[in-house]
Amino acid sequence: MKAKKNVNPDELIRDYIENDMGLYALCEKYNIGKVRVKKILSGHGVPIKHRGKQPLKKDELAVEDYHIDKYKPVDGYHYVAVDRENGTVYNDYMNNGGYLTTHIRNHYGVETPTLYDRRMYYMRTGNYWWEQWFDIVCLPDKGTKKCPYCGWETTDVNNNSGAFVTHLMKAHNKSRLQYLEDFPEDRQFFELKNQTLNRQLETDKRKFVVCAVCGKKLTHITNAHLRKHGMTKFDYMRRYGSKVLSDEYFRFLSEQMKELNANLVPVHRSAPEEEIACYIEQHGLACLRNDRKTLHGKELDILIPSRKIAIEYNGNMWHGERNGKTRFSHLKKTEQCADAGVGLIQIFEDEYVENKSLVLSKLSRILGICKDGERIPARKCNIMEITSAESEPFLINNHIQGFAPSSLYMGAYYNGRLVGVMTFVQESKGCWNLNRYATLSGTICQGLGGKLFSHFVKEKNPAYVKSFADRRWTINRDSNLYIKIGFTFDSATPPDYRYYNPKVDKYKRFHKFAFRKGKLMKKYGFPEEMSENEMTKLLGYDRIWDCGLYKYTWSPA
């Protein structure tokens, strides 16, 4: 049987009486149970104090009666509670509705004290417990708003509750528009946060267009609005001979938005965006973050003025159709930058997360800051045909799109080390597709692409070669590697999409090939009348659009 721990009863009693230690504090100090503590105290004739029943030391109290109404009503004034830290104001200064409790829990992480602790705090300090965070301020009343038709009045002088509008409708069968026809000076009283409703009060014709069907004032007449009338924009313009958006309003709105957006302060910068900017700045190039002046209000994550290049970091979650990024959203921004004399690089989240070193290496080459890498002279490299087994690990480690099966693999060796790979797919006799080219990361292999391609031409004598460049990474359509090695620009393909579902993979964009309609019907039993897009939406997938491709071609002179 385990022996009991020896405890000095005199010392324990002294801690309990003179040092005012509680039962649990004694248990912790002497490493014994609560039952034994009570047994020692009662065995020595010491009465055990019960929580809430011990006598109060009145000389320590600021207020003896907890039920005194501290803040008495004052005619013409009212009380509010003001947060000392952030200035948040609540009318519920006595916390009757629990607003102060919720605020303290959400902003300071403090749970509501027990009723006993709240009473003791008040009686010892003369303040309610929430006054540790709030000041109770007495303010003059703002008066009342009277109805001019019947004299009814409300203290809601800002019409925040809408009580005045409700009264007009119930008592006088008048809408706010009808009321303002009689009392136009009260327009400010009806201002709401909903700008669509406020626009119906607007009199400046530059700021709205009027729907010829229903008479509603709108910023512009949209397809969504016209669907309510069962017509398209073409039907509307043919029937009413009216523009859906006046040139005068468009110019007015454009100037307003330029002025507003140019001064907006960004509220969030992602960690990868910060990493990219810091990487560039560490290599001696100044960056502007969240620039809004180049595109007159639209934001660019990173701008490098000395190179006239901007970088956008596109988080997959926020750059799909569900967040308003349509088929041409990313391409449009690239084109707007080009019109402003700036090349735009757009990086998707999965590219950066899965291939950070390759992304940074690719950026360093584009920006011309790859100066510390090993220089490998192309003239000293040996070019030869290699196997897919030799090509695959090299492309996985050095090409942002990784490995792709090909018909021909060309390798460049320097001092016995593979430093460059170029691959081709033969599509028909004499017709080839250059589908991958990569050099060893961290090296500078100037002229190696031209040497690899020249060797391919000499060996295979092709009649036609095509290749595609990603527009998200191509700064200049007419000045790049393809042009330097003899290709010419052919055309631009439209934007294409990939699928994204964060519940399946937070970072990966899936190729659309795996989501063909027939495959989804077979796998999930969808009916034939459903489209691929409808099926993927039901499965929780979103579409993310790119910027399309540039097509380049080569043929013998």
C-alpha positions in Angstrom: 0.0 0.0 0.0 1.3 3.4 -1.0 2.4 5.6 2.0 0.8 9.0 2.5 2.9 12.0 1.8 4.0 13.8 5.0 2.5 17.3 5.3 3.2 19.9 8.0 -0.3 20.8 9.2 0.8 24.0 10.8 2.4 25.2 7.6 -0.7 24.3 5.5 -3.0 26.1 8.0 -0.8 29.2 8.0 -1.0 29.3 4.1 -4.7 28.8 4.2 -5.5 31.5 6.9 -2.6 34.1 6.7 -1.7 33.8 3.0 -5.3 33.4 1.9 -4.5 30.4 -0.4 -7.4 28.4 -1.7 -8.0 24.7 -1.6 -6.7 24.0 -5.1 -3.6 26.1 -4.5 -2.9 24.1 -1.4 -3.4 20.8 -3.3 -0.9 21.9 -5.9 1.7 23.2 -3.4 1.6 20.1 -1.1 0.9 17.6 -3.9 -2.1 16.1 -2.0 -5.8 15.7 -2.8 -8.6 18.1 -1.9 -10.2 15.6 0.5 -7.1 15.4 2.5 -6.7 19.2 2.7 -10.2 19.5 4.0 -9.5 16.7 6.5 -6.4 18.4 7.9 -8.2 21.8 8.2 -11.3 20.4 9.9 -9.2 18.1 12.1 -7.5 21.2 13.5 -10.7 23.2 14.0 -10.2 25.5 11.0 -13.6 26.4 9.3 -13.5 25.9 5.5 -14.4 28.9 3.5 -17.0 28.4 0.7 -16.7 30.4 -2.6 -19.1 33.3 -2.5 -20.0 33.0 1.2 -16.8 34.4 2.7 -17.3 37.8 4.5 -16.3 40.8 2.4 -13.8 43.2 3.7 -15.8 46.4 3.3 -12.8 48.7 3.6 -11.6 47.2 0.2 -14.9 47.9 -1.6 -15.5 50.9 -3.7 -19.2 50.1 -4.0 -21.2 48.0 -1.5 -24.3 47.6 -3.6 -24.0 45.8 -6.9 -27.4 47.0 -8.1 -26.8 50.7 -8.2 -27.5 52.2 -11.6 -24.2 53.9 -12.4 -25.2 55.7 -15.5 -28.4 57.6 -14.8 -30.5 59.1 -17.7 -29.8 62.7 -18.7 -32.4 64.6 -20.7 -31.1 65.4 -24.2 -28.2 63.0 -23.9 -27.5 59.3 -24.4 -24.6 57.0 -23.5 -22.4 55.0 -25.9 -19.6 52.5 -25.3 -16.3 53.3 -27.2 -13.5 50.8 -27.6 -10.3 52.4 -26.3 -8.1 50.6 -28.8 -10.0 50.9 -32.2 -12.8 53.4 -31.5 -15.6 51.0 -32.2 -18.9 52.5 -30.9 -21.9 50.6 -29.4 -25.2 52.0 -28.2 -25.6 49.0 -26.0 -23.4 50.6 -23.3 -24.9 48.5 -20.5 -24.3 45.3 -22.5 -27.9 44.3 -22.3 -27.8 42.8 -25.8 -24.4 41.2 -25.3 -22.7 43.2 -28.0 -19.9 44.2 -25.8 -19.4 40.6 -24.7 -19.1 39.5 -28.3 -16.8 42.3 -29.2 -14.4 41.5 -26.3 -14.4 37.8 -27.1 -13.7 38.3 -30.9 -11.2 41.1 -30.6 -9.4 40.4 -27.3 -10.0 36.6 -26.8 -11.5 37.1 -23.3 -14.4 35.0 -22.3 -17.2 36.3 -20.1 -16.4 36.2 -16.3 -18.7 34.4 -13.9 -21.5 36.4 -12.3 -19.6 36.3 -9.0 -16.4 37.7 -10.6 -18.4 40.4 -12.4 -20.1 41.5 -9.1 -16.8 41.4 -7.2 -15.1 43.5 -10.0 -17.8 46.1 -9.8 -17.9 46.2 -6.0 -14.1 46.5 -5.8 -13.5 49.0 -8.6 -16.8 50.8 -9.1 -16.8 49.8 -12.8 -18.6 47.2 -14.9 -16.2 44.4 -16.1 -16.4 45.5 -19.7 -15.1 48.9 -18.8 -11.6 47.4 -18.8 -11.8 47.8 -22.6 -14.6 50.4 -23.1 -15.1 54.0 -22.2 -18.7 55.0 -21.5 -19.3 58.4 -23.1 -22.3 60.7 -22.7 -23.3 62.4 -26.0 -26.0 64.9 -27.0 -29.0 63.4 -28.7 -29.4 64.1 -32.5 -33.1 65.0 -32.2 -35.9 63.4 -34.2 -37.2 63.2 -37.7 -40.9 64.2 -38.1 -43.2 63.0 -40.9 -44.5 66.2 -42.6 -47.8 64.5 -43.4 -48.9 63.5 -40.0 -46.3 64.6 -37.4 -45.2 61.0 -36.6 -41.5 61.1 -35.5 -38.5 58.8 -35.0 -35.2 59.1 -33.3 -33.5 57.3 -36.2 -32.5 60.5 -37.8 -30.2 58.7 -40.3 -32.9 56.3 -41.4 -30.5 53.4 -40.7 -33.4 51.1 -39.7 -35.7 52.2 -42.6 -38.4 53.0 -40.1 -39.3 56.2 -41.9 -39.8 54.5 -45.3 -41.9 51.8 -43.6 -44.1 54.5 -42.0 -44.5 56.3 -45.4 -45.7 53.1 -47.1 -48.0 51.9 -44.3 -49.5 55.2 -43.2 -49.5 57.2 -46.5 -49.0 54.6 -49.2 -46.0 56.5 -50.5 -42.6 55.3 -51.7 -39.5 57.3 -51.0 -39.4 58.4 -54.6 -42.9 59.8 -54.3 -42.0 61.4 -51.0 -39.0 63.2 -52.6 -41.2 64.6 -55.3 -42.9 66.6 -52.5 -39.8 67.2 -50.4 -36.6 67.0 -52.6 -34.6 68.7 -49.8 -34.8 65.4 -47.8 -32.8 63.4 -50.4 -29.8 63.0 -48.1 -32.0 61.5 -45.4 -32.7 58.5 -47.8 -29.0 57.9 -48.9 -28.3 54.2 -48.5 -25.2 52.0 -48.8 -26.9 50.2 -51.8 -25.7 52.3 -54.7 -28.2 50.7 -57.1 -31.1 52.1 -55.0 -29.4 55.5 -54.5 -29.0 55.8 -58.3 -32.8 56.1 -58.7 -32.5 59.4 -56.8 -29.7 60.7 -59.1 -30.4 63.7 -61.3 -27.0 64.1 -62.9 -27.6 62.5 -66.3 -23.9 61.8 -66.8 -24.1 59.2 -64.0 -26.8 56.9 -65.4 -28.7 55.6 -68.4 -32.5 55.0 -68.3 -33.9 51.7 -69.4 -36.5 52.4 -72.1 -38.6 49.4 -71.0 -39.0 49.9 -67.3 -37.6 53.5 -66.7 -35.0 52.2 -64.2 -31.8 54.2 -63.8 -28.6 52.1 -64.3 -24.9 52.6 -64.8 -25.3 50.6 -68.0 -27.9 48.3 -69.4 -26.7 44.8 -68.9 -27.7 41.5 -70.5 -28.8 40.4 -67.0 -31.2 43.3 -66.8 -32.5 42.8 -70.3 -33.2 39.1 -69.7 -35.9 40.3 -67.2 -37.6 41.9 -70.2 -37.0 38.9 -72.5 -34.6 40.5 -74.9 -30.9 40.9 -75.8 -28.9 44.0 -76.2 -29.3 43.7 -80.0 -33.1 43.5 -79.7 -33.0 46.5 -77.3 -30.9 48.7 -79.6 -32.9 47.8 -82.7 -36.2 48.5 -81.0 -35.4 51.7 -79.1 -32.5 53.0 -81.2 -30.6 53.7 -78.0 -27.1 52.9 -76.8 -26.8 50.7 -73.7 -24.0 53.0 -72.4 -23.6 56.6 -73.4 -20.1 57.8 -74.5 -20.5 60.8 -72.1 -21.2 58.5 -69.1 -18.4 56.1 -70.0 -15.9 59.0 -70.0 -17.3 60.3 -66.7 -17.1 56.8 -65.1 -13.6 56.1 -66.4 -12.2 59.4 -65.0 -14.0 58.7 -61.6 -12.6 55.2 -61.4 -9.0 56.3 -62.4 -9.0 58.9 -59.6 -10.5 56.4 -57.1 -8.4 53.3 -57.9 -5.0 55.1 -58.3 -5.1 56.0 -54.6 -6.3 52.6 -53.2 -4.1 51.0 -50.6 -3.6 47.2 -51.0 -5.0 45.2 -48.2 -3.2 41.9 -48.9 0.0 40.6 -50.4 0.6 36.9 -50.6 3.8 35.3 -49.3 4.9 34.1 -52.7 4.4 37.6 -54.2 6.6 39.0 -51.4 9.3 36.3 -52.1 9.4 37.1 -55.8 9.7 40.8 -55.2 12.5 40.3 -52.6 14.3 38.0 -55.0 14.3 40.6 -57.7 15.3 43.4 -55.3 18.2 41.3 -54.0 19.6 41.2 -57.5 19.6 45.0 -57.7 16.4 45.9 -59.4 13.9 48.2 -57.8 10.2 47.0 -57.6 7.0 48.8 -57.2 4.4 46.8 -55.3 0.7 46.9 -56.1 1.0 49.5 -58.8 -2.3 51.1 -59.9 -1.1 53.9 -62.1 0.2 51.9 -65.1 -3.3 50.5 -65.9 -5.2 53.5 -64.6 -6.6 51.8 -61.5 -6.1 48.1 -62.2 -3.5 46.6 -59.9 -0.2 45.1 -60.9 1.4 43.0 -58.2 5.0 43.8 -59.1 6.3 46.4 -61.5 10.0 46.6 -62.5 10.2 50.1 -64.1 13.8 49.8 -65.3 12.9 46.7 -67.4 9.3 47.8 -68.2 8.1 44.4 -67.0 5.3 43.6 -64.6 4.6 40.3 -62.7 1.2 39.0 -61.6 1.0 36.1 -59.1 -2.3 34.4 -59.7 -3.6 32.3 -56.8 -5.6 29.4 -58.2 -8.5 29.9 -55.7 -9.0 33.6 -56.8 -8.4 33.3 -60.6 -11.1 31.0 -61.7 -14.6 31.6 -63.2 -16.2 31.5 -59.7 -14.3 34.7 -58.8 -15.2 36.5 -62.0 -12.1 35.6 -64.1 -13.7 34.9 -67.5 -12.1 33.4 -70.6 -10.4 36.7 -71.6 -9.7 38.2 -68.2 -6.0 37.3 -68.0 -5.3 37.9 -71.7 -7.0 41.3 -71.5 -4.6 42.4 -68.7 -1.6 41.2 -70.8 -2.9 43.3 -73.8 -3.5 46.3 -71.6 0.0 46.2 -70.3 1.4 45.9 -73.9 -0.6 49.0 -74.8 1.0 50.8 -71.9 4.5 49.7 -73.0 4.9 47.0 -70.3 5.5 43.3 -70.7 3.4 41.2 -68.3 4.4 37.8 -66.8 1.6 35.9 -65.2 2.5 33.1 -62.8 0.0 30.6 -61.5 0.1 29.4 -58.0 0.9 25.7 -58.8 3.8 26.7 -61.0 5.5 28.6 -58.2 4.7 26.1 -55.3 5.8 23.0 -57.3 8.7 24.6 -59.2 9.8 27.6 -57.2 13.5 27.4 -58.2 12.6 27.0 -61.9 10.2 29.9 -61.8 12.9 32.2 -60.2 15.5 30.9 -62.6 13.2 31.7 -65.6 12.5 35.2 -64.2 16.2 35.9 -63.7 16.8 35.1 -67.4 13.9 37.2 -68.6 15.0 40.1 -66.4 18.7 39.8 -67.3 19.8 39.3 -63.7 21.3 35.8 -64.2 24.9 37.0 -64.0 26.4 34.7 -61.4 25.6 31.4 -63.1 28.2 29.2 -64.8 28.9 30.4 -68.4 28.9 27.5 -70.9 30.0 28.4 -74.5 27.8 26.8 -77.0 30.7 26.3 -79.5 32.4 23.9 -77.0 29.3 21.7 -76.5 28.9 18.4 -78.3 25.4 17.8 -79.8 24.0 14.3 -80.2 20.7 12.4 -80.2 19.9 11.0 -76.7 17.2 8.6 -75.3 14.0 9.6 -73.5 15.5 8.0 -70.3 18.3 10.5 -70.5 16.0 13.4 -71.4 13.2 12.8 -68.8 15.0 13.6 -65.5 16.7 16.6 -67.2 13.4 18.1 -68.3 11.7 17.4 -65.0 14.4 19.3 -63.2 14.9 22.1 -65.7 11.7 22.8 -67.6 8.7 24.4 -66.0 6.3 22.1 -67.8 8.4 19.0 -67.2 8.9 16.0 -69.5 6.8 15.3 -72.6 7.0 12.1 -74.8 8.6 13.0 -78.1 9.9 11.4 -81.3 13.4 12.8 -81.1 15.6 14.0 -78.2 18.7 16.2 -78.8 21.2 16.7 -76.1 24.1 19.1 -75.6 27.1 17.9 -73.6 29.8 20.1 -72.0 32.8 18.3 -70.5 30.7 15.1 -70.4 27.8 16.8 -68.6 24.3 17.2 -70.1 23.6 21.0 -70.2 20.8 21.3 -72.7 17.9 19.3 -74.2 15.6 20.1 -77.2 12.9 17.6 -78.2 10.7 17.2 -81.3 7.6 15.4 -82.3 7.2 14.2 -85.9 3.6 14.8 -86.9 3.9 13.8 -90.6 6.6 13.3 -93.1 8.9 16.3 -93.0 6.7 18.2 -90.5 7.9 18.5 -86.9 6.8 20.2 -83.7 9.5 21.6 -81.3 7.8 20.9 -78.0 10.6 21.3 -75.3 13.8 23.2 -74.9 15.6 23.6 -71.6 19.1 24.4 -70.3 20.7 23.4 -67.0 19.3 25.6 -64.2 21.9 28.0 -62.8 23.9 28.2 -66.0 24.2 30.7 -68.9 24.2 28.9 -72.2 24.0 31.7 -74.7 23.6 30.4 -78.3 22.9 26.8 -77.3 19.3 26.8 -78.5 20.5 27.9 -82.0 23.2 25.3 -82.1 20.7 22.5 -81.1 18.2 23.5 -83.7 20.8 23.9 -86.4 22.0 20.3 -85.7 18.4 19.1 -85.9 17.9 20.7 -89.3 21.2 19.3 -90.6 20.3 15.8 -89.4 16.6 15.6 -90.3 16.2 18.1 -93.1 12.7 19.1 -92.1 10.3 20.8 -94.5 8.3 22.5 -91.8 8.7 23.0 -88.0 6.2 24.6 -85.6 6.4 25.5 -82.0 4.3 27.3 -79.4 5.2 29.9 -76.7 3.1 30.5 -73.6 1.9 34.1 -73.8 2.0 34.4 -70.0 5.8 34.1 -70.2 6.5 35.7 -73.5 7.4 39.4 -73.0 8.0 40.3 -76.7 6.3 38.5 -79.5 8.8 39.7 -82.1 12.0 39.4 -80.1 12.7 36.1 -78.4 14.5 32.8 -78.8 12.3 31.6 -81.6 13.0 34.7 -83.7 16.7 34.4 -83.0 17.0 30.8 -84.2 15.0 31.6 -87.5 11.4 31.1 -86.7 8.7 33.6 -87.7 5.5 34.5 -85.9 2.5 32.8 -87.4 -0.6 33.4 -85.2 -2.0 33.6 -81.6 -4.3 30.9 -80.2 -7.2 31.8 -78.0 -7.1 31.3 -74.2 -7.5 27.7 -73.0 -8.5 26.4 -69.6 -7.6 23.9 -66.9 -9.7 22.6 -64.1 -9.2 23.3 -60.4 -10.7 21.8 -57.3 -9.1 22.7 -53.9 -10.8 19.8 -52.2 -9.0 17.4 -54.6 -5.6 19.2 -54.8 -5.0 22.7 -53.3 -2.3 23.6 -55.8 -2.9 21.6 -59.0 -4.6 22.6 -62.2 -5.8 19.6 -64.0 -5.6 19.3 -67.8 -9.1 19.3 -69.5 -8.3 16.1 -71.3 -9.2 14.1 -68.2 -12.6 15.8 -68.1 -14.0 15.0 -71.5 -17.8 14.7 -71.6 -17.8 11.0 -72.6 -15.4 10.0 -69.9 -17.5 11.9 -67.2 -20.7 10.2 -68.4 -19.1 6.8 -68.2 -17.5 7.4 -64.8 -20.3 9.3 -63.0 -23.5 8.4 -65.0 -24.3 12.0 -66.1 -27.1 12.3 -68.8 -26.0 13.0 -72.3 -27.8 16.4 -72.5 -25.5 17.9 -69.9 -22.5 19.8 -71.1 -18.9 19.1 -69.9 -19.0 22.4 -68.0 -22.2 21.5 -66.2 -20.8 18.2 -65.2 -17.5 19.5 -63.8 -19.4 22.2 -61.8 -21.5 19.5 -60.1 -18.2 17.7 -59.2 -16.9 20.9 -57.6 -14.4 21.9 -60.3 -13.7 25.5 -61.5 -12.2 26.6 -64.8 -9.0 28.7 -64.8 -8.2 30.4 -68.2 -4.7 31.1 -69.4 -3.6 33.7 -72.0 -3.3 31.4 -75.0 -0.2 30.7 -77.0 1.9 32.2 -79.8 2.5 29.9 -82.7 5.9 30.2 -84.5 6.9 28.3 -87.7 10.1 27.6 -89.6 10.7 26.4 -93.1 13.9 26.2 -95.3 14.8 29.5 -97.0 
